[in-house]
Amino acid sequence: MTSDRHRDRHGYAMTDTGEEAAGHLERALEALLFFRPEMVEASASAVAAAPRSPLAQAFAAYLGLLGTEEKEAAAARERFERFRAQFDRSGATPRERAHIDAASAWLAGDIHEAGRVLGELAVAYPRDVMALAVGHQVDFFTGDAVRLRDRVGGALSAWDPEDPHHGPLTGMYAFGLEESGLYDRSEAVGRAAVEANPHDVWGIHAVVHTFEMQGRFAEGIAYLDARTSAWSSGNFLTVHNWWHYALYAIEAGDTDRALEIYDAALHTPESQGYALELLDASALLWRLLLAGDDQSARWSRLADAWAARHDGPFYAFNDVHALMAYLGAGRLADAEALVRDRKAWLNTPHPGVANHAMTHEIGVPVCRALIAFTQGHYDQTVDLLLPLRNRLNTYGGSHAQRDAVQKTLIEAALRGGRDDLARTLLSERLGVRPSSPYNWLTQARLAERLGRAAEAAAARRRAEELRGGARAGQRGDGGA
């Protein structure tokens, strides 16, 4: 039976966690909410101060998983198994046992079980920041928009609005609202979160996602420009928010600005080759590839970075973006080798490993579709992507990230003469994002294909009007 029991500031008991370790853990949790790099050092300090602490060990395990890095996860699994070998469940609290179970499930590959356990924790302990923040990321990695929204939304009424962590939690909630399509509510909640905490980079991220999904690129540029010092350095979300800025620049018709951002922030000589950063680089260049913009030199460097990782079948979402880089660089053999490797892995059952279903149902078919697209087999691309388009979320990411695949489907329909499908897809997009120049320019291309010159000209005028309204401020005062 353990004896050292401390309580956190919410009154939740922590076994084998003294005051020093509890302080480090609280600092690590706050850093996680604001995506500050110090979360790594603070977590290590908590473990060093209290190596038998279930919560310190669980947090360290979660950190090994949150980057979707196979090697970091393997190292975390090894450390955690050593801890579990001497862990006394009977001396731990129910909350601690649940965190150990959630971390164990995720380390074993069952991210859905981890999310379920963390969800139960949030019901019983709604002020458990670790359960809420990690669970929120689980929902993101599994593309579960409803849980992304409701996991946090269900806990908020138990929080004092004056609590210092209430603000970043509402920033998380705003992102869940955005992914659920509740854009007005998302914008209001996200703006309030950022007003309460100007350095809430996840809250900023939620607002810019809202603008992206509505095609409000000019407002997105202005919003990011007004907060450059808050989000553009010193946090783990910097690259991703620069990626959003680059998407706005592409919508504004400023490809040069998007490439400036790419070279200065997304993939630089100093880039460390992290998956979450490389996939943003792939997703940006793929959009340019769809537009016929050849960036072979950048693709070549990016493909080298992906290849240097030597990734195994760990997260299908990453696989798709690695394959984009290989295709963009003209490395068809590498792309086909990746698909062969994943298909061979699928031949062996992996009970409880969520990535098995993600790879089988979404990852491999999308990879095959992208290969077909670059080979000019547009009908095959459509036939592979069309059945998936309404369930792409099941392999993770956000709507904005997955839009690269959705745009590939549209482009394949246009190039392959699937006019009825192209019309349907564009009609859907224009209904949701009437302010998107991309949507209007693509509509113009379809009209031209159909011989409707007047309709095409009107669509192009509308795109130009939308871009014209943003040109004056598209460079803003921020610089990558």
ChimeraX attribute file (.defattr): number of C-alpha atoms within 10 A of each C-alpha:
attribute: neighborCount
match mode: 1-to-1
recipient: residues
	/A:1	8
	/A:2	12
	/A:3	9
	/A:4	13
	/A:5	15
	/A:6	17
	/A:7	14
	/A:8	15
	/A:9	10
	/A:10	12
	/A:11	9
	/A:12	15
	/A:13	17
	/A:14	21
	/A:15	21
	/A:16	22
	/A:17	27
	/A:18	17
	/A:19	16
	/A:20	12
	/A:21	25
	/A:22	24
	/A:23	16
	/A:24	22
	/A:25	26
	/A:26	20
	/A:27	17
	/A:28	28
	/A:29	23
	/A:30	20
	/A:31	18
	/A:32	21
	/A:33	24
	/A:34	22
	/A:35	20
	/A:36	18
	/A:37	14
	/A:38	17
	/A:39	24
	/A:40	16
	/A:41	12
	/A:42	23
	/A:43	26
	/A:44	21
	/A:45	19
	/A:46	27
	/A:47	23
	/A:48	15
	/A:49	18
	/A:50	22
	/A:51	17
	/A:52	19
	/A:53	25
	/A:54	28
	/A:55	28
	/A:56	30
	/A:57	26
	/A:58	26
	/A:59	25
	/A:60	24
	/A:61	26
	/A:62	22
	/A:63	19
	/A:64	21
	/A:65	23
	/A:66	15
	/A:67	15
	/A:68	18
	/A:69	18
	/A:70	19
	/A:71	16
	/A:72	16
	/A:73	23
	/A:74	15
	/A:75	13
	/A:76	21
	/A:77	21
	/A:78	13
	/A:79	14
	/A:80	19
	/A:81	13
	/A:82	10
	/A:83	17
	/A:84	15
	/A:85	8
	/A:86	9
	/A:87	16
	/A:88	14
	/A:89	15
	/A:90	10
	/A:91	14
	/A:92	22
	/A:93	15
	/A:94	14
	/A:95	22
	/A:96	22
	/A:97	19
	/A:98	21
	/A:99	23
	/A:100	24
	/A:101	17
	/A:102	28
	/A:103	30
	/A:104	22
	/A:105	19
	/A:106	23
	/A:107	23
	/A:108	17
	/A:109	21
	/A:110	19
	/A:111	25
	/A:112	20
	/A:113	19
	/A:114	24
	/A:115	26
	/A:116	15
	/A:117	20
	/A:118	29
	/A:119	23
	/A:120	15
	/A:121	23
	/A:122	22
	/A:123	15
	/A:124	13
	/A:125	18
	/A:126	21
	/A:127	23
	/A:128	18
	/A:129	21
	/A:130	24
	/A:131	26
	/A:132	26
	/A:133	19
	/A:134	23
	/A:135	27
	/A:136	27
	/A:137	15
	/A:138	24
	/A:139	22
	/A:140	22
	/A:141	22
	/A:142	23
	/A:143	22
	/A:144	21
	/A:145	24
	/A:146	13
	/A:147	22
	/A:148	28
	/A:149	22
	/A:150	17
	/A:151	26
	/A:152	26
	/A:153	17
	/A:154	15
	/A:155	18
	/A:156	17
	/A:157	11
	/A:158	10
	/A:159	14
	/A:160	11
	/A:161	12
	/A:162	8
	/A:163	8
	/A:164	12
	/A:165	18
	/A:166	19
	/A:167	23
	/A:168	24
	/A:169	24
	/A:170	26
	/A:171	32
	/A:172	31
	/A:173	28
	/A:174	35
	/A:175	32
	/A:176	27
	/A:177	26
	/A:178	27
	/A:179	25
	/A:180	18
	/A:181	17
	/A:182	15
	/A:183	21
	/A:184	12
	/A:185	14
	/A:186	27
	/A:187	24
	/A:188	12
	/A:189	23
	/A:190	31
	/A:191	20
	/A:192	17
	/A:193	28
	/A:194	24
	/A:195	14
	/A:196	16
	/A:197	20
	/A:198	16
	/A:199	19
	/A:200	25
	/A:201	27
	/A:202	26
	/A:203	32
	/A:204	29
	/A:205	24
	/A:206	29
	/A:207	27
	/A:208	27
	/A:209	26
	/A:210	27
	/A:211	23
	/A:212	23
	/A:213	20
	/A:214	19
	/A:215	24
	/A:216	22
	/A:217	28
	/A:218	24
	/A:219	17
	/A:220	23
	/A:221	25
	/A:222	19
	/A:223	17
	/A:224	24
	/A:225	21
	/A:226	13
	/A:227	17
	/A:228	17
	/A:229	13
	/A:230	19
	/A:231	24
	/A:232	22
	/A:233	15
	/A:234	13
	/A:235	18
	/A:236	19
	/A:237	20
	/A:238	19
	/A:239	24
	/A:240	20
	/A:241	23
	/A:242	25
	/A:243	22
	/A:244	25
	/A:245	25
	/A:246	24
	/A:247	24
	/A:248	28
	/A:249	26
	/A:250	21
	/A:251	24
	/A:252	26
	/A:253	20
	/A:254	17
	/A:255	17
	/A:256	12
	/A:257	21
	/A:258	26
	/A:259	20
	/A:260	14
	/A:261	21
	/A:262	22
	/A:263	15
	/A:264	17
	/A:265	24
	/A:266	26
	/A:267	22
	/A:268	14
	/A:269	10
	/A:270	8
	/A:271	13
	/A:272	11
	/A:273	18
	/A:274	14
	/A:275	22
	/A:276	19
	/A:277	21
	/A:278	24
	/A:279	25
	/A:280	22
	/A:281	26
	/A:282	27
	/A:283	24
	/A:284	22
	/A:285	26
	/A:286	25
	/A:287	18
	/A:288	16
	/A:289	19
	/A:290	17
	/A:291	10
	/A:292	9
	/A:293	12
	/A:294	15
	/A:295	15
	/A:296	16
	/A:297	11
	/A:298	19
	/A:299	24
	/A:300	17
	/A:301	16
	/A:302	26
	/A:303	25
	/A:304	15
	/A:305	20
	/A:306	23
	/A:307	15
	/A:308	10
	/A:309	15
	/A:310	9
	/A:311	17
	/A:312	14
	/A:313	17
	/A:314	20
	/A:315	22
	/A:316	26
	/A:317	28
	/A:318	24
	/A:319	25
	/A:320	26
	/A:321	24
	/A:322	30
	/A:323	28
	/A:324	28
	/A:325	31
	/A:326	25
	/A:327	26
	/A:328	25
	/A:329	20
	/A:330	16
	/A:331	16
	/A:332	16
	/A:333	11
	/A:334	17
	/A:335	23
	/A:336	16
	/A:337	12
	/A:338	22
	/A:339	22
	/A:340	13
	/A:341	12
	/A:342	20
	/A:343	15
	/A:344	10
	/A:345	16
	/A:346	17
	/A:347	10
	/A:348	9
	/A:349	9
	/A:350	13
	/A:351	11
	/A:352	16
	/A:353	19
	/A:354	21
	/A:355	23
	/A:356	25
	/A:357	17
	/A:358	20
	/A:359	26
	/A:360	18
	/A:361	17
	/A:362	25
	/A:363	25
	/A:364	21
	/A:365	18
	/A:366	25
	/A:367	27
	/A:368	19
	/A:369	25
	/A:370	27
	/A:371	22
	/A:372	18
	/A:373	22
	/A:374	18
	/A:375	12
	/A:376	14
	/A:377	16
	/A:378	24
	/A:379	18
	/A:380	18
	/A:381	27
	/A:382	23
	/A:383	14
	/A:384	20
	/A:385	24
	/A:386	15
	/A:387	10
	/A:388	18
	/A:389	16
	/A:390	10
	/A:391	11
	/A:392	24
	/A:393	22
	/A:394	20
	/A:395	26
	/A:396	23
	/A:397	19
	/A:398	20
	/A:399	20
	/A:400	17
	/A:401	17
	/A:402	18
	/A:403	16
	/A:404	18
	/A:405	23
	/A:406	20
	/A:407	17
	/A:408	22
	/A:409	27
	/A:410	24
	/A:411	21
	/A:412	28
	/A:413	24
	/A:414	21
	/A:415	18
	/A:416	17
	/A:417	16
	/A:418	16
	/A:419	17
	/A:420	11
	/A:421	16
	/A:422	22
	/A:423	18
	/A:424	11
	/A:425	18
	/A:426	19
	/A:427	15
	/A:428	13
	/A:429	18
	/A:430	18
	/A:431	11
	/A:432	14
	/A:433	20
	/A:434	19
	/A:435	21
	/A:436	24
	/A:437	27
	/A:438	21
	/A:439	23
	/A:440	25
	/A:441	20
	/A:442	21
	/A:443	25
	/A:444	24
	/A:445	19
	/A:446	23
	/A:447	20
	/A:448	15
	/A:449	15
	/A:450	13
	/A:451	11
	/A:452	13
	/A:453	14
	/A:454	12
	/A:455	17
	/A:456	22
	/A:457	16
	/A:458	16
	/A:459	21
	/A:460	21
	/A:461	16
	/A:462	19
	/A:463	25
	/A:464	16
	/A:465	13
	/A:466	22
	/A:467	22
	/A:468	13
	/A:469	12
	/A:470	21
	/A:471	15
	/A:472	10
	/A:473	13
	/A:474	24
	/A:475	15
	/A:476	15
	/A:477	12
	/A:478	15
	/A:479	14
	/A:480	15
